[in-house]
């Protein structure tokens, strides 16, 4: 009986609604839009209300953005130091 309850209580995950706008979000972010601006764009143009922190988490897991962030970090650390 206990296992039946656990099966019923198991959380059902669904894909993010942001997947539909993945390419547009990446393009806007690369063109210089901030995360709150992306949230406003989604709300006004796509009728999807989402917090800017949700967009941060969503874009952080995408390979296009991960590679870009690694490039930026390597650029910051490869510069010459003071002294």
NUKENU-936419 format. One record per atom (N, C-alpha, C): x, y, z; atom name; residue in one letter. Coordinates in pm, whole numbers, plus 50000, padded with zeros to 5 digits. Example, Ala and Ser with C-alpha at 12.3 -4.5 7.8 and 13.67 -1.06 7.14 Angstrom:
# residues 2
<<51319,49431,50780>,'N','A'> <<51230,49550,50780>,'CA','A'> <<51320,49670,50780>,'C','A'> <<51285,49775,50708>,'N','S'> <<51367,49894,50714>,'CA','S'> <<51290,50003,50787>,'C','S'> 
# end
This chain:
# residues 83
<<50082,49881,50000>,'N','X'> <<50000,50000,50000>,'CA','X'> <<50087,50125,50000>,'C','X'> <<50194,50122,50077>,'N','X'> <<50282,50238,50087>,'CA','X'> <<50346,50270,49950>,'C','X'> <<50382,50168,49876>,'N','X'> <<50444,50191,49745>,'CA','X'> <<50345,50254,49647>,'C','X'> <<50218,50219,49659>,'N','X'> <<50116,50280,49573>,'CA','X'> <<50103,50429,49601>,'C','X'> <<50112,50467,49727>,'N','X'> <<50104,50609,49764>,'CA','X'> <<50224,50684,49708>,'C','X'> <<50343,50623,49720>,'N','X'> <<50464,50687,49669>,'CA','X'> <<50459,50705,49517>,'C','X'> <<50402,50610,49448>,'N','X'> <<50391,50622,49302>,'CA','X'> <<50295,50736,49267>,'C','X'> <<50186,50747,49340>,'N','X'> <<50090,50853,49313>,'CA','X'> <<50145,50990,49347>,'C','X'> <<50232,50997,49448>,'N','X'> <<50286,51125,49492>,'CA','X'> <<50409,51167,49413>,'C','X'> <<50460,51080,49328>,'N','X'> <<50578,51112,49250>,'CA','X'> <<50550,51233,49162>,'C','X'> <<50639,51329,49168>,'N','X'> <<50619,51454,49096>,'CA','X'> <<50634,51433,48945>,'C','X'> <<50543,51486,48871>,'N','X'> <<50547,51478,48726>,'CA','X'> <<50610,51606,48671>,'C','X'> <<50724,51595,48607>,'N','X'> <<50792,51710,48551>,'CA','X'> <<50748,51733,48408>,'C','X'> <<50739,51859,48372>,'N','X'> <<50704,51892,48235>,'CA','X'> <<50812,51982,48177>,'C','X'> <<50828,51980,48047>,'N','X'> <<50931,52063,47985>,'CA','X'> <<50902,52212,48005>,'C','X'> <<51006,52290,48005>,'N','X'> <<50993,52434,48024>,'CA','X'> <<50922,52498,47904>,'C','X'> <<50843,52600,47933>,'N','X'> <<50776,52673,47826>,'CA','X'> <<50876,52760,47750>,'C','X'> <<50992,52782,47808>,'N','X'> <<51092,52866,47742>,'CA','X'> <<51159,52797,47624>,'C','X'> <<51144,52666,47615>,'N','X'> <<51206,52591,47504>,'CA','X'> <<51156,52643,47369>,'C','X'> <<51030,52682,47364>,'N','X'> <<50974,52733,47237>,'CA','X'> <<51045,52858,47188>,'C','X'> <<51101,52936,47280>,'N','X'> <<51162,53064,47246>,'CA','X'> <<51314,53061,47262>,'C','X'> <<51371,52944,47263>,'N','X'> <<51513,52926,47289>,'CA','X'> <<51601,53008,47195>,'C','X'> <<51581,52993,47067>,'N','X'> <<51666,53062,46969>,'CA','X'> <<51654,53214,46981>,'C','X'> <<51532,53261,47001>,'N','X'> <<51511,53406,47013>,'CA','X'> <<51573,53460,47141>,'C','X'> <<51562,53386,47250>,'N','X'> <<51622,53431,47376>,'CA','X'> <<51773,53437,47366>,'C','X'> <<51833,53336,47306>,'N','X'> <<51979,53334,47290>,'CA','X'> <<52023,53450,47201>,'C','X'> <<51952,53473,47092>,'N','X'> <<51988,53581,47000>,'CA','X'> <<51975,53718,47068>,'C','X'> <<51867,53738,47142>,'N','X'> <<51849,53865,47211>,'CA','X'> <<51956,53885,47319>,'C','X'> <<51989,53779,47388>,'N','X'> <<52091,53789,47493>,'CA','X'> <<52228,53821,47433>,'C','X'> <<52261,53758,47322>,'N','X'> <<52389,53785,47256>,'CA','X'> <<52395,53926,47199>,'C','X'> <<52278,53982,47167>,'N','X'> <<52276,54118,47114>,'CA','X'> <<52282,54223,47225>,'C','X'> <<52283,54177,47351>,'N','X'> <<52304,54270,47461>,'CA','X'> <<52185,54294,47552>,'C','X'> <<52077,54222,47534>,'N','X'> <<51959,54241,47620>,'CA','X'> <<51986,54183,47759>,'C','X'> <<51937,54254,47861>,'N','X'> <<51954,54205,47998>,'CA','X'> <<51845,54101,48027>,'C','X'> <<51861,54029,48138>,'N','X'> <<51763,53927,48173>,'CA','X'> <<51626,53988,48205>,'C','X'> <<51618,54099,48279>,'N','X'> <<51485,54160,48298>,'CA','X'> <<51422,54207,48166>,'C','X'> <<51504,54252,48072>,'N','X'> <<51450,54291,47942>,'CA','X'> <<51395,54171,47867>,'C','X'> <<51462,54056,47881>,'N','X'> <<51411,53934,47819>,'CA','X'> <<51277,53893,47880>,'C','X'> <<51264,53909,48012>,'N','X'> <<51138,53876,48079>,'CA','X'> <<51026,53967,48030>,'C','X'> <<51055,54095,48013>,'N','X'> <<50955,54189,47960>,'CA','X'> <<50918,54155,47817>,'C','X'> <<51017,54118,47737>,'N','X'> <<50991,54081,47598>,'CA','X'> <<50898,53960,47592>,'C','X'> <<50925,53860,47676>,'N','X'> <<50838,53742,47678>,'CA','X'> <<50696,53779,47721>,'C','X'> <<50686,53869,47818>,'N','X'> <<50554,53907,47867>,'CA','X'> <<50475,53987,47763>,'C','X'> <<50542,54080,47697>,'N','X'> <<50472,54167,47602>,'CA','X'> <<50449,54102,47466>,'C','X'> <<50547,54032,47414>,'N','X'> <<50536,53978,47278>,'CA','X'> <<50483,53835,47273>,'C','X'> <<50514,53755,47374>,'N','X'> <<50478,53614,47370>,'CA','X'> <<50374,53575,47474>,'C','X'> <<50330,53672,47554>,'N','X'> <<50229,53649,47657>,'CA','X'> <<50267,53538,47754>,'C','X'> <<50392,53540,47795>,'N','X'> <<50444,53442,47890>,'CA','X'> <<50509,53517,48005>,'C','X'> <<50452,53506,48122>,'N','X'> <<50505,53577,48238>,'CA','X'> <<50601,53485,48312>,'C','X'> <<50726,53530,48324>,'N','X'> <<50829,53450,48388>,'CA','X'> <<50928,53544,48456>,'C','X'> <<50984,53500,48567>,'N','X'> <<51082,53582,48638>,'CA','X'> <<51215,53582,48565>,'C','X'> <<51291,53690,48579>,'N','X'> <<51419,53697,48508>,'CA','X'> <<51517,53592,48562>,'C','X'> <<51502,53551,48687>,'N','X'> <<51591,53447,48741>,'CA','X'> <<51565,53312,48675>,'C','X'> <<51442,53289,48634>,'N','X'> <<51410,53166,48561>,'CA','X'> <<51481,53165,48426>,'C','X'> <<51487,53280,48361>,'N','X'> <<51557,53291,48233>,'CA','X'> <<51706,53269,48254>,'C','X'> <<51761,53321,48363>,'N','X'> <<51903,53301,48393>,'CA','X'> <<51933,53152,48405>,'C','X'> <<51852,53080,48482>,'N','X'> <<51873,52936,48501>,'CA','X'> <<51855,52860,48371>,'C','X'> <<51755,52898,48291>,'N','X'> <<51729,52829,48165>,'CA','X'> <<51845,52848,48067>,'C','X'> <<51892,52972,48051>,'N','X'> <<51999,52998,47956>,'CA','X'> <<52133,52941,48004>,'C','X'> <<52151,52930,48134>,'N','X'> <<52278,52879,48187>,'CA','X'> <<52301,52733,48150>,'C','X'> <<52195,52659,48124>,'N','X'> <<52210,52517,48091>,'CA','X'> <<52223,52491,47941>,'C','X'> <<52208,52592,47859>,'N','X'> <<52217,52574,47713>,'CA','X'> <<52362,52572,47667>,'C','X'> <<52396,52484,47574>,'N','X'> <<52535,52475,47528>,'CA','X'> <<52584,52602,47459>,'C','X'> <<52495,52673,47389>,'N','X'> <<52539,52795,47321>,'CA','X'> <<52587,52899,47421>,'C','X'> <<52517,52910,47531>,'N','X'> <<52549,53010,47631>,'CA','X'> <<52665,52964,47718>,'C','X'> <<52673,52834,47746>,'N','X'> <<52783,52780,47827>,'CA','X'> <<52915,52806,47758>,'C','X'> <<52923,52779,47629>,'N','X'> <<53047,52801,47554>,'CA','X'> <<53083,52949,47552>,'C','X'> <<52984,53035,47540>,'N','X'> <<53008,53179,47538>,'CA','X'> <<53063,53226,47674>,'C','X'> <<53006,53175,47782>,'N','X'> <<53051,53213,47916>,'CA','X'> <<53194,53165,47941>,'C','X'> <<53229,53045,47895>,'N','X'> <<53365,52994,47912>,'CA','X'> <<53463,53082,47835>,'C','X'> <<53423,53128,47715>,'N','X'> <<53509,53214,47635>,'CA','X'> <<53533,53346,47707>,'C','X'> <<53427,53403,47764>,'N','X'> <<53440,53529,47836>,'CA','X'> <<53529,53515,47958>,'C','X'> <<53515,53404,48034>,'N','X'> <<53596,53383,48152>,'CA','X'> <<53742,53366,48116>,'C','X'> <<53771,53294,48008>,'N','X'> <<53910,53274,47967>,'CA','X'> <<53970,53406,47919>,'C','X'> <<53887,53490,47859>,'N','X'> <<53934,53620,47814>,'CA','X'> <<53971,53710,47932>,'C','X'> <<53890,53702,48040>,'N','X'> <<53916,53782,48159>,'CA','X'> <<54045,53739,48229>,'C','X'> <<54068,53609,48239>,'N','X'> <<54183,53559,48313>,'CA','X'> <<54311,53559,48230>,'C','X'> <<54301,53567,48100>,'N','X'> <<54422,53561,48017>,'CA','X'> <<54489,53697,47999>,'C','X'> <<54426,53802,48047>,'N','X'> <<54484,53936,48034>,'CA','X'> <<54607,53954,48123>,'C','X'> <<54682,54057,48096>,'N','X'> <<54802,54083,48178>,'CA','X'> <<54760,54151,48306>,'C','X'> <<54823,54114,48414>,'N','X'> <<54791,54171,48544>,'CA','X'> <<54867,54302,48567>,'C','X'> <<54829,54371,48671>,'N','X'> <<54899,54495,48706>,'CA','X'> <<55030,54462,48773>,'C','X'> <<55129,54539,48748>,'N','X'> <<55254,54518,48819>,'CA','X'> <<55368,54509,48736>,'C','X'> 
# end
